[in-house]
Amino acid sequence: MSSPPAMSSSAKVVVIGAGIAGLASAATLTQAGFEHVQVLEAMCRPGGRINSTRPFGPDVIEMGANWIHGQEGNPVFSLAKRHGLLSRNDCSSVKCQLDSFTPCDYFFREDGALVSQAGVEQVCDLFSKLMSRAFNDELEGKFHCKNLGQYLDEAFADSPVASSFEDAVKVFEWCKRNACTDEASSSLYEVSALQLKEYTSLEGGYYNSLGPGGYQAVVDVLLKILPPGALLCDRPVTHIQWGLDSQAKGSFCPVKVLCEDGQEFEADHVIVTSSLGFLKERASAMFEPALPEDKIGAIERLGFGTVDKIFLRFSERFWPEDCAGIQLVWEEGLEDRSVYCMLSEGRAWLESWYKKICGFDIVAHHPTVLCAWITGREAQYMETLQEEEVGRVCVRLLRSFTGWSVPEPTQILFSTWWSNPYVKGSYTFIPYGMNGVREHQALAAPLPNSTVCTEKKVPLSTAQ
Ligand SMILES: Cc1cc2nc3c(=O)[nH]c(=O)nc-3n(C[C@H](O)[C@H](O)[C@H](O)COP(=O)(O)OP(=O)(O)OC[C@H]3O[C@@H](n4cnc5c(N)ncnc54)[C@H](O)[C@@H]3O)c2cc1C
């Protein structure tokens, strides 16, 4: 007996989104012999949150993803390695290119004083040990009901390191502020401590960098697998009608995908790879019938934070050769518990949005460029400002913290992942008090499931 088209390689599959998830699914289906795979991408370019640009000359600036995290069992690492896309140095970060000395971060206090390197190392070591405990499921019972910020504060206060030198608490605040870039959260006080253990760390280097093609080279490998015409850019999908009565129409294709420009695509299967940020804003209006309660609930409950990068290009380097980054240690930073509580309500935090900037790191292959990272609502606010304004604030910070003679930047550039209507943020985190595994499973489960549409079998998955 032959399979219905919906189950065979003659099935029509529409993939929504040409980020790495959408392109990888389309490439996998194509390699498995599926001949009717159509990828619809809202933006004018494929890649999604991978965006390798060249604003400062031939070398890449990554506005989005930068590193491949982990090696063993990491499909992105395998693909990059197989195609010779990894950095020739094949090592972690920007620090690898400078082999004649060991570069280090300079930690400056608000009053311009340098924080002792030994003290910084002591606090940073403790911070990473405390984080590892959470990732390795080694949290003491008393911390199970705490958010990540509370756990870290309490564990730090219990340690002799907290009182070992004058600036220990301030450097610890910097560590928490910096960790918000990994968690993509406005604050670690919003993140679950207990759920970190649910992430799997892949063995091998954590900061594997890519060669001259940047992350885009990985995207290009997937694009080459697709047949001509399989990818359509500038095609925002506005509606997905699923569970249609295909038998009444005498055909399979029980899903109809409608684009903003009025174009329609019929499909046997639809794979949705829109970000969680996009789904938070649009999922309730996009699907007909509406998504089931558990999926909508997962979309609402999981966190999707904003992480942005600010690039400053100067006519010449003004920092010492051994400097890997200029880090800002505030007297009272935004991840200071009392400051967080004070600013958690109202709009007062707008006044001090720039305090969320962790520091300014040097950038591989760009000897006169610095990159600042900023997260959360402060990043979202930064996106609303003019480039000149952001540049002015950054230069003010650099001058006042270091006391160095900092020239005006020749170019200023920042990412706008929150303002991008098809992304609406940067990446997912598990908020405090939530069962992240259950929510992720609900989000990833194919539809229809038994509670929604029992008669037809139309797999439709939502990713993040
Ligand atoms: C600043 C930043 C730094 C990062 N750094 C790293 C890093 O170093 N290492 C790492 O591994 N990861 C990093 N990430 C995360 C990584 O970029 C993402 O996890 C990954 O790119 C997500 O791929 P995706 O295909 O799932 O989603 P996306 O890349 O978001 O792709 C989804 C695509 O769907 C499109 N789309 C959405 N809705 C519609 C619609 N209705 N119709 C048509 N198209 C639609 C979007 O335009 C987009 O192109 C970073 C992300 C950011 C923002």
The ligand as an SDF file (V2000), in Angstrom:
LIG
                    3D

 53 58  0  0  0  0  0  0  0  0999 V2000
   23.5400   39.1100   20.1830 C   0  0  0  0  0  0  0  0  0  0  0  0
   23.4470   37.6060   20.0700 C   0  0  0  0  0  0  0  0  0  0  0  0
   24.5830   36.8430   20.3210 C   0  0  0  0  0  0  0  0  0  0  0  0
   24.5040   35.4570   20.2140 C   0  0  0  0  0  0  0  0  0  0  0  0
   25.6440   34.7220   20.4240 N   0  0  0  0  0  0  0  0  0  0  0  0
   25.6230   33.3920   20.2310 C   0  0  0  0  0  0  0  0  0  0  0  0
   26.8230   32.6430   20.2430 C   0  0  0  0  0  0  0  0  0  0  0  0
   27.9180   33.1780   20.4190 O   0  0  0  0  0  0  0  0  0  0  0  0
   26.7290   31.3040   20.0600 N   0  0  0  0  0  0  0  0  0  0  0  0
   25.5200   30.6770   19.8420 C   0  0  0  0  0  0  0  0  0  0  0  0
   25.4790   29.4560   19.6920 O   0  0  0  0  0  0  0  0  0  0  0  0
   24.3760   31.3740   19.8050 N   0  0  0  0  0  0  0  0  0  0  0  0
   24.4060   32.7100   19.9710 C   0  0  0  0  0  0  0  0  0  0  0  0
   23.2540   33.4390   19.8570 N   0  0  0  0  0  0  0  0  0  0  0  0
   21.9730   32.7120   19.6790 C   0  0  0  0  0  0  0  0  0  0  0  0
   21.8250   32.2440   18.2260 C   0  0  0  0  0  0  0  0  0  0  0  0
   22.0210   33.3330   17.3510 O   0  0  0  0  0  0  0  0  0  0  0  0
   20.4130   31.7000   18.0400 C   0  0  0  0  0  0  0  0  0  0  0  0
   20.1650   30.6900   19.0100 O   0  0  0  0  0  0  0  0  0  0  0  0
   20.2020   31.0720   16.6810 C   0  0  0  0  0  0  0  0  0  0  0  0
   20.7390   31.8520   15.6460 O   0  0  0  0  0  0  0  0  0  0  0  0
   18.6890   30.8900   16.5080 C   0  0  0  0  0  0  0  0  0  0  0  0
   18.4270   30.3210   15.2400 O   0  0  0  0  0  0  0  0  0  0  0  0
   16.9230   30.0050   14.8340 P   0  0  0  0  0  0  0  0  0  0  0  0
   16.9510   29.5530   13.4390 O   0  0  0  0  0  0  0  0  0  0  0  0
   16.3150   29.1100   15.8530 O   0  0  0  0  0  0  0  0  0  0  0  0
   16.1230   31.3820   14.9870 O   0  0  0  0  0  0  0  0  0  0  0  0
   16.3520   32.7500   14.1870 P   0  0  0  0  0  0  0  0  0  0  0  0
   17.7770   32.9390   13.8780 O   0  0  0  0  0  0  0  0  0  0  0  0
   15.6380   33.7910   14.9640 O   0  0  0  0  0  0  0  0  0  0  0  0
   15.6070   32.4750   12.8160 O   0  0  0  0  0  0  0  0  0  0  0  0
   14.2170   32.5460   12.6780 C   0  0  0  0  0  0  0  0  0  0  0  0
   13.9340   33.1910   11.3570 C   0  0  0  0  0  0  0  0  0  0  0  0
   12.5280   33.1900   11.1710 O   0  0  0  0  0  0  0  0  0  0  0  0
   12.1650   34.3850   10.5630 C   0  0  0  0  0  0  0  0  0  0  0  0
   10.7430   34.6030   10.8540 N   0  0  0  0  0  0  0  0  0  0  0  0
   10.1800   34.8160   12.0650 C   0  0  0  0  0  0  0  0  0  0  0  0
    8.8680   34.9510   11.9470 N   0  0  0  0  0  0  0  0  0  0  0  0
    8.5810   34.8270   10.6250 C   0  0  0  0  0  0  0  0  0  0  0  0
    7.3810   34.8930    9.8760 C   0  0  0  0  0  0  0  0  0  0  0  0
    6.2090   35.1150   10.4510 N   0  0  0  0  0  0  0  0  0  0  0  0
    7.4580   34.7060    8.5460 N   0  0  0  0  0  0  0  0  0  0  0  0
    8.6260   34.4520    7.9320 C   0  0  0  0  0  0  0  0  0  0  0  0
    9.7930   34.4030    8.6020 N   0  0  0  0  0  0  0  0  0  0  0  0
    9.7720   34.5870    9.9400 C   0  0  0  0  0  0  0  0  0  0  0  0
   13.0760   35.4260   11.1510 C   0  0  0  0  0  0  0  0  0  0  0  0
   13.1850   36.5640   10.3350 O   0  0  0  0  0  0  0  0  0  0  0  0
   14.3800   34.6380   11.2670 C   0  0  0  0  0  0  0  0  0  0  0  0
   15.2000   34.8080   10.1280 O   0  0  0  0  0  0  0  0  0  0  0  0
   23.2850   34.8200   19.9000 C   0  0  0  0  0  0  0  0  0  0  0  0
   22.1470   35.6050   19.6190 C   0  0  0  0  0  0  0  0  0  0  0  0
   22.2400   36.9790   19.6900 C   0  0  0  0  0  0  0  0  0  0  0  0
   21.0240   37.7870   19.3700 C   0  0  0  0  0  0  0  0  0  0  0  0
  1  2  1  0
  2  3  1  0
  2 52  2  0
  3  4  2  0
  4  5  1  0
  4 50  1  0
  5  6  2  0
  6  7  1  0
  6 13  1  0
  7  8  2  0
  7  9  1  0
  9 10  1  0
 10 11  2  0
 10 12  1  0
 12 13  2  0
 13 14  1  0
 14 15  1  0
 14 50  1  0
 15 16  1  0
 16 17  1  0
 16 18  1  0
 18 19  1  0
 18 20  1  0
 20 21  1  0
 20 22  1  0
 22 23  1  0
 23 24  1  0
 24 25  2  0
 24 26  1  0
 24 27  1  0
 27 28  1  0
 28 29  2  0
 28 30  1  0
 28 31  1  0
 31 32  1  0
 32 33  1  0
 33 34  1  0
 33 48  1  0
 34 35  1  0
 35 36  1  0
 35 46  1  0
 36 37  1  0
 36 45  1  0
 37 38  2  0
 38 39  1  0
 39 40  1  0
 39 45  2  0
 40 41  1  0
 40 42  2  0
 42 43  1  0
 43 44  2  0
 44 45  1  0
 46 47  1  0
 46 48  1  0
 48 49  1  0
 50 51  2  0
 51 52  1  0
 52 53  1  0
M  END
$$$$
